[in-house]
Each structure stands twice: as C-alpha cells, then as structure tokens.
C-alpha cells in the first residue's frame, strides 16, 4: 500500500517539542527516531520505518513494549491534527501478529473524536504489504505544556546559557 504524504509543516508547529524524545527525538541515540508526516488527506500522521536488533523481544521480532511505544507515539502525533499538546491518559494495545525486525513497517495515528480536553485516538502498525500487526486506542488529555513543564524549561534555559 502506497501512502502519499504531505509535509509536516502543514500543521501548526508545537513550540514544546523536544529533540530527546524516545519516540521521535533526533537527538536521542537510544530512541526510535521516528519521523512522522501528515497524510495526504490530512486525517492522520504516518511514519515509515524499520526496527533494528536492539529492539528485540522474541527472536527476530520486536519487544511488545517497543510496539506499544510506537503506537503511543503515533496516537500522540495525531493530537497535532487538533492543534493540541496532549498526554496519554490510558491506552489499550491489541497485538495481532509478531512484528518483524529489519523489515519495512508503517504506523499511522488518527483522532477518532474530541470531547473537551479529551482526545480519543487510534493507531495501526502495519507491514509494508498492509497487514495489520498491532493496533491501539487511547485517551489523551490536552495540557498547557509551557505551564506544566515550566520548571524543566527554566532549568534547560539556565543550563544552556
């Protein structure tokens, strides 16, 4: 299945994004370093990637916690569709098939609905052929990141200057 991806800059940027994030941070050498793009139809965020041997669980396949982290990251990116910064309140993962290491994979996250501060999101992890390997649903709560993480931001400013 081929997806046409638009550029990430089509969605308003979030000023609080961090380079060290385990899921998507380019400055985290131990992280997944996932790069998401807005889908062409503008209804989801999509990432194409493969997993290396350091993410092993069962022989030749990804650890279940890594799969959950990837799905959580995709659902978290989907919050940008509503121009919200939101944190995971709860999530449920359905593991359908083992996720192979070293092969092309696609993860896609979308917002199902939004009620007040709550966003209800879904994600799917698929093989390059389109087989669904795992899926999730979750509840996210919108936050004011600048206020919630004010101490951490101030400490970063002090340490960088």
C-alpha positions, 0 to 999 in steps of 0.5 A: 500500500502506497501512502502519499504524504504531505509535509509536516509543516502543514500543521501548526508547529508545537513550540514544546517539542523536544529533540530527546524524545524516545519516540521521535527525538533526533537527538536521542541515540537510544530512541526510535527516531521516528519521523512522522508526516501528515497524510495526504488527506490530512486525517492522520500522521504516518511514519515509515520505518524499520526496527533494528536488533536492539529492539528485540523481544522474541527472536527476530521480532520486536519487544511488545513494549517497543510496539506499544511505544510506537503506537503511543507515539503515533496516537500522540502525533495525531493530537497535532491534527487538533492543534493540541499538546496532549498526554496519554491518559490510558491506552489499550494495545491489541497485538495481532501478529509478531512484528518483524525486525529489519523489515519495512513497517508503517504506523499511522495515528488518527483522532477518532473524536474530541470531547473537551480536553479529551482526545480519543485516538487510534493507531495501526502498525502495519507491514509494508504489504498492509497487514495489520500487526498491532493496533491501539486506542487511547485517551489523551488529555490536552495540557498547557505544556509551557505551564506544566513543564515550566520548571524543566524549561527554566532549568534547560534555559539556565543550563544552556546559557 
